């Protein structure tokens, strides 16, 4: 996971808040659960203790993964985005040449992707297929349903 990922300041702030919650609230709660289970007797046959230790291990792995992914994040300012071509954090209006339907997506990092909100990952099939294209270009996208053709209608920040 050495690839740099670009995110908005808002996403970085959300990730920092989640990490702070894991360290400040979840970690002490896991320690308390282990202490309470330890007080209940023989640790060899104490399933509650084993479960608490396993939960703590999962939490610590999650914290380490979050810290690792945050180390490779770079914040992009939406004001600095080049709207001459499709790139991360641009809003792209596409026409599906097969169905003639028009859709608008914002190209974002994997961490921010949310199809219901109209945000697709730069690493998704459509994201990869339209990256670097200009208004008027046609992009052929290899999707699970087959090859889809999109025409780039508009690019905004």
Secondary structure as UniProt FT lines:
FT   STRAND          5..7
FT   HELIX           9..21
FT   HELIX           22..26
FT   HELIX           27..38
FT   TURN            39..40
FT   HELIX           43..45
FT   HELIX           47..71
FT   STRAND          73..75
FT   HELIX           78..80
FT   TURN            83..84
FT   TURN            88..89
FT   STRAND          91..96
FT   TURN            97..99
FT   STRAND          102..108
FT   TURN            110..112
FT   HELIX           115..117
FT   STRAND          119..121
FT   TURN            122..123
FT   HELIX           125..130
FT   TURN            131..132
FT   TURN            135..136
FT   STRAND          138..143
FT   TURN            144..145
FT   STRAND          146..156
//
